[in-house]
């Protein structure tokens, strides 16, 4: 099953952006999501599991909400329901491995994906085949957008920093980390850089390694981040944000000003449908605001699409995950995967303030696999303890 997990991730990466193509009018990655759902349905067939009932209930609620929105916004709303259900199913596949993915295996997967994507990005840089936005060139490698590529690089880079803190840095890890940092730089994604910074801070806070190791990992990453801000393209984009009012006065805009304006268009829809929203996936169809653009704020998107009911369920889910991971970290033992997972989760929650994070399926798949490994190892540990003499409940 582990090779299948890796294959699905590699396929998801390969066909995310420049090499994407349609099958029967739908992107190939949509069919990969359906394959994940089919594999999950096949694997749970005839097996009694508490996950099946919860997942089925959650999935049906998503489909019902998407169909509700489809009445006004078209059947494209179902695409987002399929995407999120596939992430849930990927979590199930990773959780039900005979043995949980080990941290070394997770790190290898992350670095392989990031280096592969970075290699294509390097070619794009040489060939000047990027995205020209706001007087700067941005590059995404295999990913559909530089911001989604930056999120992938941030997650992979964080796993390298974790190895530094654990004093497990090797030459190959160091070279991979430097190359991924280079790739992250040329996405010119300020949100990606900030996500890495917040995730790094969370990793240091939750880490239980020696203080000297924490300081070493933290200083290494801070120096790298400071270097990023000196890169001309990154500095230009930062300057655009800092001088937003000037560009607005000149009847021009930057991505921050645009986001604020776009959010103002979306808010009235929440006021009109405060309890159940417009229907899941409605804002991704391009018809709600008429400009064909996504919300670029997942919290606002949840409010507009699912109302207060859906937003409350989302908050409960996130708090439950944070509670389980925090409880695992507080327990004695080696819980490095849990620490890395909670750091990445917090970083992605921050990223969701200004990005379409939950539509970045590959990073979501990676997070699902890491959460599954964290909770799987926790469950295995508790089961092993309960079987020891005098420890059974």
Secondary structure as GFF3:
##gff-version 3
##sequence-region A 1 393
A	DSSP	alpha_helix	2	14	.	.	.	ID=ss1
A	DSSP	beta_strand	22	23	.	.	.	ID=ss2
A	DSSP	beta_strand	26	27	.	.	.	ID=ss3
A	DSSP	alpha_helix	28	44	.	.	.	ID=ss4
A	DSSP	alpha_helix	50	73	.	.	.	ID=ss5
A	DSSP	alpha_helix	77	95	.	.	.	ID=ss6
A	DSSP	alpha_helix	103	127	.	.	.	ID=ss7
A	DSSP	beta_strand	131	133	.	.	.	ID=ss8
A	DSSP	beta_strand	136	138	.	.	.	ID=ss9
A	DSSP	alpha_helix	146	165	.	.	.	ID=ss10
A	DSSP	alpha_helix	171	187	.	.	.	ID=ss11
A	DSSP	alpha_helix	190	206	.	.	.	ID=ss12
A	DSSP	alpha_helix	211	229	.	.	.	ID=ss13
A	DSSP	alpha_helix	232	242	.	.	.	ID=ss14
A	DSSP	alpha_helix	244	249	.	.	.	ID=ss15
A	DSSP	alpha_helix	255	272	.	.	.	ID=ss16
A	DSSP	three_ten_helix	282	284	.	.	.	ID=ss17
A	DSSP	alpha_helix	298	330	.	.	.	ID=ss18
A	DSSP	alpha_helix	336	351	.	.	.	ID=ss19
A	DSSP	three_ten_helix	357	359	.	.	.	ID=ss20
A	DSSP	alpha_helix	361	386	.	.	.	ID=ss21
###
